[in-house]
Amino acid sequence: MGLQRREWAGSDMPKKSTPFEDTYPNITQWVESYGWLEIGQDDSSPAFIKALDAGGLVWESSKKYTSLDAALRDLEARLEKIIAEIG
């Protein structure tokens, strides 16, 4: 299941960015407009993070990273390229 931004009905307040959105704008754009992410280890793939859309797997990460932040920075860079290709 993809993540969705929850908006309050009738709200006319402008969207405020969060520290996550400021640090990871491509990840934010991906989950809001293109697809979803799976984070964590499972038995079906050695990847730590998977980016998916309605067509299936778009990108998968390495198996291990030195930190979660390193994994998210890798994802951020890859999604920047993928989003640019999509247009």
Backbone bond lengths (Angstrom), bond angles and torsions (degrees), N, CA, C in turn:
res aa  C-N    CA-C-N  psi(-1)  N-CA   C-N-CA  omega(-1)  CA-C   N-CA-C  phi
1 M - - - 1.443 - - 1.516 108.11 -
2 G 1.330 117.11 135.22 1.457 121.98 179.57 1.508 111.56 -80.56
3 L 1.311 114.87 159.38 1.451 120.30 176.11 1.513 108.64 -82.70
4 Q 1.304 116.88 144.40 1.445 121.00 178.04 1.516 109.65 -129.27
5 R 1.313 115.31 143.37 1.458 120.36 174.54 1.522 106.98 -77.48
6 R 1.290 117.00 130.85 1.461 120.73 178.53 1.520 108.66 -94.74
7 E 1.297 115.96 128.88 1.449 121.27 178.47 1.519 108.80 -120.52
8 W 1.291 114.64 142.00 1.452 119.69 -179.77 1.514 109.15 -80.13
9 A 1.312 116.13 134.09 1.466 121.59 179.56 1.524 109.57 -59.22
10 G 1.310 115.37 134.24 1.452 119.91 177.49 1.512 114.62 80.48
11 S 1.294 117.93 1.14 1.456 120.53 -179.14 1.518 110.00 -75.49
12 D 1.326 116.23 125.99 1.453 119.83 176.31 1.526 110.99 -112.56
13 M 1.322 115.43 14.75 1.457 119.73 179.21 1.525 109.44 -76.90
14 P 1.330 117.41 140.97 1.464 119.13 177.83 1.526 111.11 -66.61
15 K 1.323 114.96 150.51 1.463 121.07 179.06 1.526 109.43 -67.90
16 K 1.309 116.75 131.80 1.458 121.81 175.82 1.519 107.90 -101.57
17 S 1.315 116.27 136.84 1.463 118.54 178.23 1.524 109.44 -78.34
18 T 1.309 114.43 156.24 1.454 121.62 178.19 1.522 108.59 -112.21
19 P 1.317 118.22 166.17 1.468 119.08 176.72 1.531 112.54 -55.81
20 F 1.334 117.73 -37.01 1.462 119.77 178.10 1.521 110.17 -63.19
21 E 1.322 117.80 -48.33 1.462 121.93 -179.83 1.520 111.80 -61.62
22 D 1.332 116.88 -36.28 1.461 120.80 178.28 1.528 111.12 -68.84
23 T 1.317 117.23 -37.78 1.462 121.78 -178.13 1.516 111.81 -80.48
24 Y 1.315 117.81 -36.54 1.465 123.02 -174.54 1.536 111.05 -126.59
25 P 1.330 118.44 66.43 1.466 119.53 -176.78 1.528 113.69 -65.39
26 N 1.322 118.44 -31.94 1.466 120.02 -179.58 1.522 112.13 -74.82
27 I 1.316 116.86 -36.13 1.467 119.98 174.73 1.526 108.74 -63.19
28 T 1.324 116.10 -44.79 1.463 120.64 178.90 1.521 110.57 -59.45
29 Q 1.334 116.57 -47.32 1.465 120.01 -180.00 1.525 111.17 -62.68
30 W 1.323 117.20 -38.35 1.463 120.63 -179.25 1.527 110.92 -60.44
31 V 1.331 116.99 -51.87 1.465 119.02 -175.53 1.526 112.67 -73.72
32 E 1.337 117.76 -20.11 1.458 120.34 177.92 1.532 112.37 -86.65
33 S 1.347 117.33 -27.43 1.459 118.86 -169.94 1.523 116.62 -128.23
34 Y 1.327 118.20 -21.16 1.455 118.76 -170.53 1.523 115.36 -120.31
35 G 1.309 118.33 -41.31 1.451 118.86 -173.28 1.512 112.28 -171.33
36 W 1.312 116.31 -143.67 1.454 121.55 -177.88 1.520 109.53 -145.15
37 L 1.333 114.87 171.39 1.460 122.44 -179.39 1.513 110.03 -123.40
38 E 1.305 115.38 149.52 1.456 121.86 169.16 1.517 105.99 -121.91
39 I 1.317 116.55 126.59 1.461 121.72 -177.89 1.511 108.85 -123.81
40 G 1.331 115.90 129.55 1.449 121.32 177.77 1.519 111.46 126.25
41 Q 1.277 116.21 166.22 1.464 122.77 -179.01 1.521 110.21 -85.91
42 D 1.331 115.25 143.22 1.462 120.68 171.12 1.526 107.86 -145.09
43 D 1.309 116.71 174.96 1.462 120.60 -176.19 1.529 113.57 -81.43
44 S 1.334 117.90 -11.51 1.463 119.58 -174.83 1.529 113.85 -89.59
45 S 1.325 118.27 -13.95 1.461 120.69 -176.72 1.526 109.82 -154.52
46 P 1.326 116.83 146.63 1.461 118.91 176.20 1.531 112.66 -80.04
47 A 1.326 118.56 -8.70 1.464 121.88 -177.05 1.527 111.14 -69.17
48 F 1.329 115.72 145.75 1.460 121.88 175.99 1.530 111.21 -86.22
49 I 1.347 116.97 -35.78 1.460 122.13 178.75 1.527 108.60 -129.37
50 K 1.322 115.64 139.56 1.465 121.53 174.32 1.520 108.46 -126.43
51 A 1.330 116.08 135.62 1.460 122.24 172.06 1.520 106.70 -106.66
52 L 1.329 116.35 127.45 1.458 121.80 -176.86 1.516 110.54 -129.89
53 D 1.325 114.95 156.70 1.454 121.22 170.87 1.527 107.33 -136.08
54 A 1.318 117.21 -170.57 1.460 120.38 -176.53 1.524 112.45 -59.56
55 G 1.327 117.67 -25.07 1.459 121.92 179.04 1.516 114.09 -85.31
56 G 1.309 117.74 -8.08 1.460 121.49 179.07 1.517 112.87 119.01
57 L 1.318 115.41 -150.99 1.459 122.61 -175.68 1.522 110.46 -68.42
58 V 1.328 116.09 127.42 1.457 122.44 178.89 1.526 110.07 -104.28
59 W 1.320 116.65 -37.49 1.468 121.91 -178.53 1.514 109.30 -158.35
60 E 1.328 115.41 144.99 1.463 119.34 171.06 1.516 109.23 -134.24
61 S 1.307 114.81 145.46 1.454 122.30 -173.77 1.521 112.31 -84.69
62 S 1.305 113.62 -177.74 1.465 120.65 170.21 1.522 109.04 -68.06
63 K 1.312 115.75 171.72 1.464 120.62 -179.21 1.525 111.60 -77.68
64 K 1.326 117.08 -39.75 1.466 120.42 -174.30 1.517 110.97 -131.48
65 Y 1.306 114.42 147.94 1.458 123.48 175.51 1.519 108.13 -134.67
66 T 1.320 115.87 161.38 1.462 119.59 178.96 1.522 111.73 -73.04
67 S 1.348 116.17 -22.76 1.466 120.59 179.52 1.525 108.85 -159.56
68 L 1.304 115.89 164.50 1.461 120.79 174.89 1.525 109.47 -63.28
69 D 1.326 116.98 -38.49 1.455 119.85 178.47 1.525 111.10 -61.27
70 A 1.315 118.60 -40.72 1.470 121.41 177.57 1.527 110.35 -61.81
71 A 1.304 117.28 -39.80 1.467 121.30 178.47 1.525 110.49 -65.76
72 L 1.322 116.80 -43.70 1.469 120.08 179.86 1.523 111.58 -67.63
73 R 1.322 118.14 -35.14 1.470 120.66 177.28 1.532 110.41 -66.85
74 D 1.317 117.36 -38.20 1.462 121.02 175.29 1.525 109.55 -62.94
75 L 1.316 117.11 -47.17 1.459 121.90 177.37 1.523 110.92 -58.90
76 E 1.311 117.25 -45.17 1.469 121.84 -179.99 1.529 110.79 -56.77
77 A 1.325 117.24 -46.38 1.465 121.41 -179.55 1.523 111.56 -65.62
78 R 1.325 117.41 -42.26 1.469 120.76 179.80 1.527 111.45 -66.43
79 L 1.332 116.39 -41.54 1.463 119.22 -179.83 1.524 111.64 -67.20
80 E 1.319 117.20 -31.13 1.465 119.58 176.23 1.529 109.55 -58.25
81 K 1.328 117.23 -45.03 1.464 121.81 179.05 1.529 111.58 -67.75
82 I 1.311 116.80 -43.20 1.473 120.92 -178.57 1.528 110.33 -64.38
83 I 1.312 117.40 -44.42 1.471 121.07 -179.64 1.528 109.77 -64.83
84 A 1.330 117.85 -39.09 1.473 120.71 177.70 1.529 111.09 -63.37
85 E 1.319 117.41 -37.89 1.464 121.50 178.58 1.536 111.44 -68.55
86 I 1.323 116.12 -37.29 1.461 121.23 179.58 1.521 110.25 -67.68
87 G 1.326 114.61 -39.19 1.473 120.24 177.79 1.464 115.20 91.79
